[in-house]
Amino acid sequence: MTAPRPLTVDRVAELVAGRIASLELAHPVRVALDGPPWSGLDLAPPVVAALTAWSRTAVLVRVADYLRPASLRLERGRDDPDGFYEEWIDVAGLRREVLEPAGPHGSRRVLPSRWDASRDRASRADYRALPADAVVIVDGWFLLTGELSFDLSVHVELSAAARSRRVPADDAVRELPAYNRYDDEARPAEHADIVVRADDPRRPAVIDRSGPPLG
Protein backbone atom coordinates (compact mmCIF):
# COMPACT_ATOMS: atom_id res chain seq x y z
CA MET A 1 0.00 0.00 0.00
CA THR A 2 1.27 3.47 -0.93
CA ALA A 3 2.14 5.60 2.07
CA PRO A 4 0.53 9.06 2.20
CA ARG A 5 2.88 11.93 1.42
CA PRO A 6 2.51 15.22 3.38
CA LEU A 7 2.19 18.22 1.06
CA THR A 8 1.17 21.85 1.32
CA VAL A 9 -2.27 22.78 -0.01
CA ASP A 10 -0.68 24.63 -2.94
CA ARG A 11 1.47 21.61 -3.75
CA VAL A 12 -1.60 19.34 -3.71
CA ALA A 13 -3.30 21.66 -6.20
CA GLU A 14 -0.19 21.68 -8.40
CA LEU A 15 -0.04 17.89 -8.28
CA VAL A 16 -3.68 17.54 -9.33
CA ALA A 17 -3.25 20.10 -12.11
CA GLY A 18 -0.12 18.32 -13.29
CA ARG A 19 -1.86 14.96 -13.44
CA ILE A 20 -4.68 16.56 -15.42
CA ALA A 21 -2.21 18.14 -17.84
CA SER A 22 -0.48 14.79 -18.38
CA LEU A 23 -3.62 13.16 -19.75
CA GLU A 24 -3.61 13.03 -23.53
CA LEU A 25 -7.23 12.79 -24.56
CA ALA A 26 -9.16 13.77 -27.67
CA HIS A 27 -11.88 15.35 -25.53
CA PRO A 28 -12.00 17.62 -22.46
CA VAL A 29 -10.64 16.05 -19.28
CA ARG A 30 -13.42 15.26 -16.80
CA VAL A 31 -12.24 15.56 -13.20
CA ALA A 32 -14.02 14.72 -9.94
CA LEU A 33 -13.09 16.66 -6.80
CA ASP A 34 -15.03 14.56 -4.33
CA GLY A 35 -15.55 15.46 -0.67
CA PRO A 36 -17.81 17.23 1.81
CA PRO A 37 -18.20 20.96 1.12
CA TRP A 38 -17.30 21.58 4.77
CA SER A 39 -14.09 19.50 4.67
CA GLY A 40 -11.96 22.60 5.19
CA LEU A 41 -9.94 21.85 2.04
CA ASP A 42 -11.32 23.58 -1.06
CA LEU A 43 -9.08 22.39 -3.87
CA ALA A 44 -11.16 23.71 -6.75
CA PRO A 45 -9.94 27.35 -6.80
CA PRO A 46 -6.19 26.58 -6.68
CA VAL A 47 -6.52 23.76 -9.22
CA VAL A 48 -8.42 26.04 -11.60
CA ALA A 49 -5.83 28.78 -11.04
CA ALA A 50 -2.97 26.38 -11.84
CA LEU A 51 -4.65 25.19 -15.03
CA THR A 52 -5.43 28.76 -16.11
CA ALA A 53 -1.78 29.70 -15.58
CA TRP A 54 -0.92 26.90 -18.03
CA SER A 55 -3.39 28.34 -20.57
CA ARG A 56 -5.89 25.53 -20.11
CA THR A 57 -9.59 26.35 -20.24
CA ALA A 58 -11.08 25.13 -16.95
CA VAL A 59 -14.81 25.00 -16.27
CA LEU A 60 -15.90 24.46 -12.66
CA VAL A 61 -19.23 22.71 -12.08
CA ARG A 62 -20.40 22.48 -8.48
CA VAL A 63 -22.73 19.73 -7.32
CA ALA A 64 -24.55 22.37 -5.28
CA ASP A 65 -25.72 23.77 -8.64
CA TYR A 66 -26.97 20.35 -9.73
CA LEU A 67 -29.38 19.51 -6.93
CA ARG A 68 -32.84 18.24 -7.66
CA PRO A 69 -35.89 20.43 -6.97
CA ALA A 70 -36.88 20.62 -3.31
CA SER A 71 -40.10 18.69 -3.94
CA LEU A 72 -37.99 15.71 -5.04
CA ARG A 73 -34.88 15.88 -2.90
CA LEU A 74 -36.78 16.55 0.33
CA GLU A 75 -39.56 14.05 -0.29
CA ARG A 76 -38.35 11.91 2.65
CA GLY A 77 -37.68 14.94 4.83
CA ARG A 78 -34.76 17.32 5.23
CA ASP A 79 -32.93 15.13 7.78
CA ASP A 80 -33.29 11.71 6.16
CA PRO A 81 -29.76 10.29 5.53
CA ASP A 82 -30.84 7.90 2.79
CA GLY A 83 -32.76 10.66 1.06
CA PHE A 84 -29.64 12.85 1.15
CA TYR A 85 -27.51 10.05 -0.27
CA GLU A 86 -29.93 8.87 -2.96
CA GLU A 87 -32.17 11.79 -3.91
CA TRP A 88 -30.41 15.14 -3.54
CA ILE A 89 -28.02 15.18 -6.50
CA ASP A 90 -29.32 15.34 -10.06
CA VAL A 91 -27.06 12.54 -11.25
CA ALA A 92 -28.85 12.19 -14.58
CA GLY A 93 -28.53 15.92 -15.20
CA LEU A 94 -24.80 15.90 -14.47
CA ARG A 95 -24.34 13.00 -16.83
CA ARG A 96 -26.49 14.48 -19.60
CA GLU A 97 -25.45 18.14 -19.39
CA VAL A 98 -21.80 17.90 -18.32
CA LEU A 99 -20.03 14.55 -18.47
CA GLU A 100 -21.41 13.05 -21.67
CA PRO A 101 -21.00 16.27 -23.72
CA ALA A 102 -17.39 16.55 -22.47
CA GLY A 103 -16.65 12.89 -23.10
CA PRO A 104 -15.73 10.93 -26.21
CA HIS A 105 -17.91 11.89 -29.20
CA GLY A 106 -19.67 14.53 -27.06
CA SER A 107 -20.86 17.92 -28.28
CA ARG A 108 -18.40 19.82 -26.01
CA ARG A 109 -21.30 22.07 -24.95
CA VAL A 110 -21.69 21.84 -21.19
CA LEU A 111 -24.08 23.50 -18.75
CA PRO A 112 -22.10 24.75 -15.73
CA SER A 113 -25.18 25.23 -13.55
CA ARG A 114 -28.67 23.74 -13.76
CA TRP A 115 -30.57 24.48 -10.55
CA ASP A 116 -30.59 27.39 -8.09
CA ALA A 117 -31.39 25.56 -4.86
CA SER A 118 -31.77 28.76 -2.82
CA ARG A 119 -34.60 29.92 -5.10
CA ASP A 120 -35.67 26.39 -6.09
CA ARG A 121 -35.77 27.16 -9.77
CA ALA A 122 -33.68 26.68 -12.89
CA SER A 123 -30.47 28.70 -12.83
CA ARG A 124 -30.89 29.76 -16.47
CA ALA A 125 -27.18 29.42 -17.08
CA ASP A 126 -25.86 29.45 -20.62
CA TYR A 127 -24.13 26.49 -22.23
CA ARG A 128 -20.38 26.76 -22.75
CA ALA A 129 -18.64 25.50 -25.85
CA LEU A 130 -15.29 23.95 -24.95
CA PRO A 131 -12.07 23.32 -26.87
CA ALA A 132 -10.83 19.75 -26.99
CA ASP A 133 -8.08 20.50 -24.43
CA ALA A 134 -10.45 22.01 -21.86
CA VAL A 135 -10.85 20.67 -18.33
CA VAL A 136 -14.24 20.15 -16.69
CA ILE A 137 -13.99 19.95 -12.91
CA VAL A 138 -17.00 18.64 -10.99
CA ASP A 139 -16.68 19.65 -7.35
CA GLY A 140 -18.94 18.09 -4.75
CA TRP A 141 -19.94 15.03 -2.80
CA PHE A 142 -20.91 11.41 -3.56
CA LEU A 143 -19.30 11.60 -6.99
CA LEU A 144 -17.57 8.22 -6.91
CA THR A 145 -20.51 5.84 -6.56
CA GLY A 146 -19.87 4.48 -10.05
CA GLU A 147 -22.80 6.29 -11.66
CA LEU A 148 -20.68 9.06 -13.21
CA SER A 149 -17.72 8.81 -15.58
CA PHE A 150 -14.50 10.74 -14.93
CA ASP A 151 -11.03 10.70 -16.44
CA LEU A 152 -9.36 11.60 -13.13
CA SER A 153 -10.82 11.33 -9.64
CA VAL A 154 -9.68 13.09 -6.47
CA HIS A 155 -11.21 12.17 -3.11
CA VAL A 156 -10.82 14.36 -0.02
CA GLU A 157 -10.88 11.86 2.82
CA LEU A 158 -11.93 12.65 6.38
CA SER A 159 -12.00 10.22 9.25
CA ALA A 160 -15.33 9.72 11.00
CA ALA A 161 -14.01 11.71 13.96
CA ALA A 162 -12.97 14.62 11.74
CA ARG A 163 -16.35 14.62 10.01
CA SER A 164 -18.09 14.74 13.39
CA ARG A 165 -16.00 17.77 14.38
CA ARG A 166 -16.44 19.64 11.11
CA VAL A 167 -19.98 18.97 9.93
CA PRO A 168 -22.40 21.87 10.52
CA ALA A 169 -24.48 21.03 13.59
CA ASP A 170 -27.78 21.50 11.76
CA ASP A 171 -26.76 18.96 9.11
CA ALA A 172 -25.16 16.26 11.24
CA VAL A 173 -28.21 14.03 11.64
CA ARG A 174 -28.62 13.83 7.88
CA GLU A 175 -25.05 13.91 6.63
CA LEU A 176 -22.93 11.84 9.00
CA PRO A 177 -24.81 8.56 8.42
CA ALA A 178 -24.88 9.28 4.67
CA TYR A 179 -21.10 9.73 4.50
CA ASN A 180 -20.62 6.55 6.53
CA ARG A 181 -22.80 4.74 4.01
CA TYR A 182 -20.80 6.25 1.14
CA ASP A 183 -17.57 4.97 2.68
CA ASP A 184 -19.02 1.50 3.21
CA GLU A 185 -20.73 1.08 -0.18
CA ALA A 186 -18.72 3.14 -2.67
CA ARG A 187 -15.29 2.94 -0.94
CA PRO A 188 -14.09 6.17 -2.59
CA ALA A 189 -10.70 6.11 -0.81
CA GLU A 190 -9.96 2.77 -2.47
CA HIS A 191 -11.05 3.73 -5.97
CA ALA A 192 -9.98 7.38 -6.39
CA ASP A 193 -6.88 8.12 -8.45
CA ILE A 194 -5.72 10.64 -5.86
CA VAL A 195 -6.72 10.56 -2.19
CA VAL A 196 -6.12 13.65 -0.06
CA ARG A 197 -6.34 12.99 3.65
CA ALA A 198 -7.56 16.19 5.26
CA ASP A 199 -8.17 15.59 8.96
CA ASP A 200 -5.92 18.62 9.31
CA PRO A 201 -6.79 20.60 6.16
CA ARG A 202 -3.74 22.84 6.62
CA ARG A 203 -1.46 19.79 6.39
CA PRO A 204 -2.98 17.34 3.92
CA ALA A 205 -1.37 14.05 2.97
CA VAL A 206 -1.69 12.52 -0.49
CA ILE A 207 -1.90 9.02 -1.89
CA ASP A 208 -1.41 9.31 -5.65
CA ARG A 209 -2.27 6.34 -7.84
CA SER A 210 -2.56 8.41 -11.03
CA GLY A 211 1.04 8.65 -12.17
CA PRO A 212 4.71 8.10 -11.35
CA PRO A 213 5.85 8.38 -7.72
CA LEU A 214 6.15 11.87 -6.29
CA GLY A 215 9.67 13.21 -6.32
N, C-alpha and C positions, 0 to 999 in steps of 0.2 A: 504494500500500500504506500502511495506517495505521501511523504510527510508535508504538512502545511508549511508554507514559507511566509514569514512576516514581511509585510510591505507597507509603505505609506499609502494613503488613499490616492494620491496623485499617481503613484507608481502602479497601483492596481488599475486605474483608468487607462494609463499608458499601455499596460499589458493587454487589456481587453481590446483597445483600439488597434494595437499591433496584430493581435490574432485575427481581428476582422480584416485588416488590410492584407494579411497573408493569404486570404481565401481568394482563389481565382475562379470566379463563377461568371456565367454568361447572363446573369440576372442580378438584381439588387440583393445584397446580403441581408438575411432576415435574422435578427438577433433578439433573444429573450434576456431581459434583465429581471430575474424572478426573485421576489422577496416581499415581505410586509412593507407597506408604505411608511411605517413607523419604526423601521429597523435602526434608524440613525445613520445609515450609510446610503446616501443617494448618489449612485454611480452615474446616472444618466447625464447630468450636466457636464461633468469632466470628460466623459467618453465622447459626447457630441463635440465638445470643444477641441479635443485631440484630433478627431476625424476632420473637423472643419479646418484646422491648422494644416492638415495634409491635403487640403483641397478636395475632400470627399463630401458629397452631398449626404447629409444625415437628416432623416425624418424621425422625430420622436412621437410615438403613439403611446398614450398612457391608458392602462386598463380602466382607470377611473372615468375615462371618456368613452368607454365601451361597456357601460353597465346596461342592464335591461331596464325597462320602465318599472317604476315603483310597484305598479299593480301586479307585475310578474315576479320581481325579485323579492318582494316582501309578502308574498302570498302566504307563507308559513309563519310570518311574524318577523319583526326586526331582529330578534335575538336568537333565532333558530340556527344552530351551527350547520346543520345539513343544508338548510336553505341557502346560507351564505356560501357554502362550498359548491353547491350544485346549480343554483339558480341566479346568482347575482351577475356573473359575467356573461356578456353576449358573445359566447364562443363562436357561434355560427357567423355573426357579424364580423368578428376579427378575421376569421378564415376567409370570408367572402370579399371583404372590403380592403383587407391589408395583405394577408399572407399569400393568398392565391394570386392576386394581381402582381405581387413582387416576386413570385416564384417562377420556375421554368415555364415558358410559353405564356406567362401572364401579360396583362395589358400595360403594366407599369404605371397604372393610375390608382393611387391609394387614397383612402379617406382617413386623414389623421384623427378625426374626432367624429363620433356618431351620435352621442347622447349627452345632454347636459343634465346630470343627475340633480343638481341643485334646483333647477327649474322643472325637471321631469318633462323634458321635451327634446326634440331633435336639435342638435347643435348647429345645424345648417352650415357646416364647414364645407369648403370647396375641395374637390379632388386635386391631388398633386400628381403631375406627370414627372416620372423619375428617369434619370439616365441609367444605363445598365450598371454603372459602377457605384450607384447610390447604396446607402445603408439604411435599413428600416429597423429601428430599435423599438421593441415593445416592452414597456416598463410596467410591471405590476405583479400580481400575485396569482398563484395557482396556474402558472403558465406551462408547467412541465408534467401534466397529467397524461400526455400522449395524444391529446385531441388536436394539438396545433403543431405545425411544422416549422422548424427553425433550422438555420444553417450553423448557428453558434448559440449555445445556451450558457448563461451565467446565473448561478443560484447564490443568493445571499443567505447564509445559514445562521440561524440563531438557536441556541439551546433552549429547551423548554423553560429553564429558569430565567434566561435573558428575555424571552418573550413575555413571561409573566411580569417582569420588571418594567418592560417598555410599552406594552400594549396600553392604549387609552382605557381608562377605567370603565367608561361607558360601553366599550366594545368587547370587553374581556369575555363575558358570558358567551357571546356569539363566536368570537374569533379564535380563542385559544383551543377549544375542542376541534375547530375546523382545521387549524394548522397541524394539530396532532394527527388528525385523520390524513391530511395531505402527506405528512412524513411517512405514515404507516403504509398508505396505499400507493402513492406515486413515487416515493423514495427519491426526491429530487437531488439530494446530495450524492446519490450513487450514480445518477444518470447525467447530470450536468457536465458540460465540457470544462467549465471553470467553476469552482466552489470558493466562495469568499466567506470565511468564518468571521462574524462580526459581533461576537459577544461584547467586545470593546470596539466600537466603530471607529475609534481614533487609531487603533492598531490592528487592522485586519490581517488575517493570514489566508494564503491562497493555496489551493490545490488545483493545478492546471493540467488537464488531460488533453488539451487542444493542440499542443505543439511540442517542440523540443524542450528539454529541461531549461528552467530559468538559469541565467548566468549569474 
